[in-house]
Amino acid sequence: MNNILLNYILKNYLKNFFVVTMIIYSFGMILNLFEEVEFFKNLNVSFATPFVMTSIFIPSMIINILPFVIFISSIWFIIRLKKSKDFLTLKVFGYSNLKLFFVLAITAFLLGWFILFFINPITSSLSKYYENTKSKYSKDIDHLITFNSSGLWIKENFENKQRIISGSRIEGKYLIDVTILHYNQNSHLIEKIIANEANIENSEWLLEEVQIYYLENGIFKNSNIKELNIKSNYNLHKINNLYKNFDTLSFIDLIFNFEKLIDNGYSKKFLNKSFHTMLILPFFLMVMAGIASIFTMSNLNNSNNFRIISFGLITTAATFYFKDLSIALGQTDRIPLILSVWAPIIILSLIMVVGVLQINEK
């Protein structure tokens, strides 16, 4: 009988999780589709391209808000149990508040590990495809910067020309294998600059071992110089901290290719933050499922469901705000970076423990 009841709980809980995920996926499709249509509206692409791009972008977004998804799923599941009287049936057969709490929390915890090892690699691959596809059209639109498996791509618009910069990788403060293309206002190529490397530590880049191909009287000529300075809107700090896409990295990549990613130009600080941000996912899901269980099981009166849901949504929003604030403090070295990632989980866990003691008395 216990196995039948456990299967019933797990089946319906995971079903609720899937339904909530699909609802959020649908809303995400609708909202993001407008952005993709705006991106591709002046480009020669098929009608389906914005839909395809949206569909492969949304899974990464859902991964980022999974704690919210599991929180809503847990609240909805227990409210449905209460309305159908199955909650009382479970209690008759020995499922106390505490036991049900542990079933949901442990299920969310295991679900988090499953997502990290099996779903996250897929969503990161989709994000890489998304970035690669966007970068192909960066020459034709005002797409500023992207960093993907092809390297670094930057587009800068100036008053009388347009600049496209590409580089294979970043090593320390240097961008390697640099190619710079300058176009006039009619999108005609007027200059091509090739350099072995560029010091991008500051906004004034220093290119070394430079080849310049320039247009003179309708004919391209070339010259070689040792060094060349160019001014850019970007420097190493901006590139490392603002434009490397966390979603293109998978948990498995960070485990097995950590040093290789550093060699490819990712900063160690960024990778450590990314690794621990992913590592806390199972714990974050467990805590959010636990807190959702405490909210709903602390009061068996169905008339309070609206209040429970409202308070739960406010709590979730506050949690995400506190999480972002904590990481921001870590990135500015106000507190240790790893502590800034784990601090919200530690605090929520303490709150959950207090709540567990309360529902165990009911």
NULOMI-378051 format. One record per residue (C-alpha): residue in three letters; x, y, z. Coordinates in steps of 0.001 Angstrom, whole numbers, padded with zeros to 6 digits, always signed. Layout:
// residues N
ALAXYZ/...
This chain:
// residues 362
MET+000000+000000+000000/ASN+002829+002403+000840/ASN+004380+001851-002589/ILE+001040+002524-004282/LEU+000611+005759-002337/LEU+004190+006816-003057/ASN+003725+006160-006774/TYR+000490+008155-006682/ILE+002226+011126-005039/LEU+005237+011060-007366/LYS+003133+010619-010498/ASN+000828+013534-009719/TYR+003609+015773-008397/LEU+005747+015305-011520/LYS+002640+015736-013676/ASN+001988+019103-012002/PHE+005621+020064-012529/PHE+005361+019199-016241/VAL+002103+021152-016674/VAL+003496+024266-014949/THR+006661+024003-017061/MET+004634+023828-020282/ILE+002457+026788-019239/ILE+005571+028898-018596/TYR+007088+027627-021850/SER+003984+028783-023739/PHE+004044+032234-022140/GLY+007767+032476-022851/MET+007176+031586-026497/ILE+004587+034339-026872/LEU+006681+037023-025171/ASN+010022+036186-026789/LEU+008539+035715-030252/PHE+008049+039467-030602/GLU+011756+040043-029941/GLU+012805+037433-032502/VAL+010420+038817-035130/GLU+011895+042285-034548/PHE+015415+040834-034887/PHE+014767+039060-038195/LYS+012180+041366-039765/ASN+014586+042943-042285/LEU+016558+039785-043014/ASN+016089+037189-045701/VAL+014967+034290-043509/SER+012008+031941-043596/PHE+008805+032688-041752/ALA+009514+029823-039336/THR+012937+031099-038221/PRO+011669+033357-035388/PHE+009544+030468-034076/VAL+012472+028046-034176/MET+014796+030521-032472/THR+012226+031214-029773/SER+011595+027523-029142/ILE+015302+026821-028555/PHE+015807+029916-026401/ILE+013019+029276-023885/PRO+014410+026014-022359/SER+017463+027867-021002/MET+015177+030522-019561/ILE+013113+027845-017808/ILE+016263+026290-016323/ASN+017068+029681-014779/ILE+013645+029965-013132/LEU+013258+026308-012107/PRO+013046+027192-008377/PHE+009982+029291-009200/VAL+008525+026436-011298/ILE+009014+023852-008546/PHE+007575+026244-005960/ILE+004365+026801-007934/SER+004131+023094-008781/SER+004415+022127-005109/ILE+001771+024616-003967/TRP-000611+023553-006742/PHE-000085+019858-005977/ILE-000907+020157-002270/ILE-003883+022467-002901/ARG-005306+019870-005302/LEU-004760+017179-002667/LYS-006638+019257-000113/LYS-009547+019966-002469/SER-009920+016318-003495/LYS-009757+015081+000125/ASP-006824+012841-000862/PHE-004779+014702+001707/LEU-006871+013241+004524/THR-006726+009804+002877/LEU-002941+009944+002847/LYS-002956+010831+006541/VAL-005194+007873+007323/PHE-002646+005561+005676/GLY+000260+007026+007646/TYR+001404+009976+005499/SER+001945+012735+008022/ASN+002741+016327+007079/LEU+006384+015624+007768/LYS+006491+012518+005580/LEU+004798+014270+002669/PHE+007200+017183+003115/PHE+010205+014872+002815/VAL+008766+013087-000242/LEU+008317+016366-002143/ALA+011630+017861-000994/ILE+013673+014761-001867/THR+011897+014410-005226/ALA+012762+018024-006071/PHE+016358+017411-004952/LEU+016755+014356-007209/LEU+014988+016160-010044/GLY+017600+018908-009760/TRP+020471+016455-010246/PHE+018674+014836-013187/ILE+018273+018248-014825/LEU+021941+019151-014234/PHE+023326+015977-015795/PHE+020789+015208-018529/ILE+018751+018321-019400/ASN+021305+021087-018859/PRO+023744+019749-021526/ILE+020875+019819-024040/THR+019775+023357-023156/SER+023386+024602-023269/SER+023778+023098-026751/LEU+020567+024821-027828/SER+021908+028099-026418/LYS+025138+027667-028386/TYR+023140+027079-031560/TYR+021042+030129-030749/GLU+024154+032287-030286/ASN+025829+030916-033423/THR+022737+031592-035515/LYS+022404+035118-034163/SER+026096+035818-034848/LYS+025656+034865-038521/TYR+023310+037817-038931/SER+025266+040266-036777/LYS+026730+041868-039902/ASP+023275+042901-041041/ILE+021757+044174-037796/ASP+022710+046202-034798/HIS+023833+043155-032807/LEU+026590+044394-030563/ILE+028573+041467-029218/THR+028493+037692-028889/PHE+030885+035061-027629/ASN+030423+031493-028848/SER+032324+028442-030092/SER+033458+030405-033152/GLY+035120+033009-030940/LEU+034390+036610-030075/TRP+032326+038794-032426/ILE+031793+042519-031936/LYS+029889+045043-034005/GLU+030392+048772-033487/ASN+028608+051597-035264/PHE+030300+054927-035790/GLU+029149+058125-037433/ASN+030596+057352-040857/LYS+031459+053666-040751/GLN+030683+050317-039243/ARG+033165+047914-037635/ILE+033055+044143-037303/ILE+035672+042545-035041/SER+036329+038837-034656/GLY+038878+036849-032690/SER+039388+033138-032130/ARG+039908+033282-028352/ILE+041063+035384-025399/GLU+044295+034563-023597/GLY+044826+036707-020536/LYS+044437+040286-021724/TYR+044983+039429-025404/LEU+042494+038670-028145/ILE+044119+036180-030525/ASP+043822+036010-034353/VAL+042082+039334-034736/THR+040237+040395-037872/ILE+038697+043870-038149/LEU+036467+044882-041050/HIS+035438+048468-041717/TYR+032411+049246-043888/ASN+031197+052578-045183/GLN+027637+053823-044849/ASN+026685+051859-047971/SER+027937+048646-046341/HIS+030895+048423-048749/LEU+034143+047052-047361/ILE+036747+049809-047182/GLU+039389+048334-044889/LYS+040469+044997-043474/ILE+042917+044685-040586/ILE+044494+041399-039516/ALA+046615+041069-036374/ASN+048192+038177-034533/GLU+046876+039539-031244/ALA+045428+042626-029610/ASN+045815+043901-026073/ILE+042204+044638-025102/GLU+042786+045452-021437/ASN+041703+049055-022103/SER+039287+050641-024539/GLU+042260+051674-026658/TRP+043325+048376-028168/LEU+046944+047738-029145/LEU+047234+045455-032178/GLU+050537+043675-032850/GLU+051985+042228-036082/VAL+049401+044000-038195/GLN+048431+043637-041858/ILE+046241+046404-043284/TYR+044283+046066-046525/TYR+042840+049420-047582/LEU+040947+050749-050582/GLU+042774+053301-052732/ASN+041416+054463-056118/GLY+039157+051455-056272/ILE+042016+049008-055671/PHE+042860+047215-052431/LYS+046439+047676-051264/ASN+048165+046319-048226/SER+050825+047327-045755/ASN+052454+045681-042748/ILE+053167+047474-039484/LYS+054409+046373-036090/GLU+051697+047972-033940/LEU+048411+049782-034375/ASN+046109+051499-031868/ILE+042347+051511-032320/LYS+039632+052779-029998/SER+036770+050486-029127/ASN+033660+050708-026981/TYR+034700+047475-025295/ASN+037546+046303-023108/LEU+038445+043038-021400/HIS+036461+043825-018264/LYS+033236+044483-020176/ILE+033648+041376-022307/ASN+034385+039074-019367/ASN+031695+040365-017047/LEU+028847+041350-019336/TYR+028835+039378-022523/LYS+029865+035801-021873/ASN+026720+033736-021966/PHE+026281+031614-018845/ASP+023579+029572-020603/THR+026001+028193-023220/LEU+027968+026416-020477/SER+026784+023081-019136/PHE+027441+021609-015720/ILE+029359+018759-017354/ASP+031516+021274-019269/LEU+032431+022984-016021/ILE+033339+019673-014362/PHE+035467+018172-017122/ASN+036638+021191-019161/PHE+037255+023825-016504/GLU+040917+024451-017382/LYS+040199+024335-021106/LEU+037526+027011-020696/ILE+040059+029206-018895/ASP+042471+028683-021817/ASN+039656+029743-024180/GLY+039411+033087-022419/TYR+036810+032608-019697/SER+037824+034160-016405/LYS+038260+031825-013449/LYS+035998+034038-011342/PHE+033203+033791-013914/LEU+033560+030005-014166/ASN+033564+029540-010383/LYS+030392+031591-010096/SER+028788+029607-012927/PHE+029780+026259-011414/HIS+028403+027039-007963/THR+025283+028662-009436/MET+024556+025343-011158/LEU+025667+023232-008200/ILE+023103+024831-005877/LEU+020213+023983-008214/PRO+019210+020661-006536/PHE+019442+022287-003106/PHE+017505+025334-004316/LEU+014734+023135-005706/MET+014601+021101-002509/VAL+014317+024213-000351/MET+011655+025818-002547/ALA+009602+022614-002618/GLY+009965+022382+001156/ILE+008896+025970+001784/ALA+005943+025581-000601/SER+004885+022467+001350/ILE+005114+024357+004635/PHE+002988+027234+003303/THR+000192+024960+002098/MET+000195+022344+004871/SER+000287+024881+007688/ASN-003385+025634+007039/LEU-005853+023018+005813/ASN-008634+025550+005171/ASN-009299+025715+001407/SER-010602+029276+001714/ASN-007055+030445+002371/ASN-005653+029129-000921/PHE-005642+032516-002616/ARG-003761+034053+000280/ILE-001279+031170+000278/ILE-000612+031539-003454/SER-000258+035324-003218/PHE+002121+035104-000284/GLY+004038+032371-002065/LEU+004518+034498-005190/ILE+005742+037421-003102/THR+008147+035114-001283/THR+009493+033748-004573/ALA+010053+037235-005988/ALA+011837+038279-002785/THR+013982+035139-002939/PHE+015153+035841-006481/TYR+015821+039472-005590/PHE+017875+038466-002562/LYS+019745+035878-004654/ASP+020686+038480-007293/LEU+021659+040995-004599/SER+023879+038455-002882/ILE+025667+037534-006124/ALA+026129+041221-006938/LEU+027825+041694-003568/GLY+030075+038754-004363/GLN+030994+040070-007797/THR+031995+043411-006267/ASP+034094+041606-003611/ARG+031933+042830-000727/ILE+031623+039196+000369/PRO+033361+036023-000916/LEU+031915+035063-004306/ILE+031160+031447-003410/LEU+029471+032527-000164/SER+027354+035003-002134/VAL+026010+032119-004264/TRP+025258+029830-001324/ALA+024057+032436+001198/PRO+020400+032544-000004/ILE+020174+028747+000145/ILE+021619+028649+003648/ILE+019166+031281+004907/LEU+016178+029635+003193/SER+017219+026276+004654/LEU+017128+027736+008165/ILE+013661+029139+007501/MET+012572+025749+006181/VAL+013809+023940+009285/VAL+011748+026231+011510/GLY+008713+025655+009305/VAL+009158+021876+009392/LEU+008965+021934+013176/GLN+005650+023790+012945/ILE+003924+021513+010408/ASN+005144+018434+012289/GLU+003017+019551+015220/LYS-000164+019748+013119/
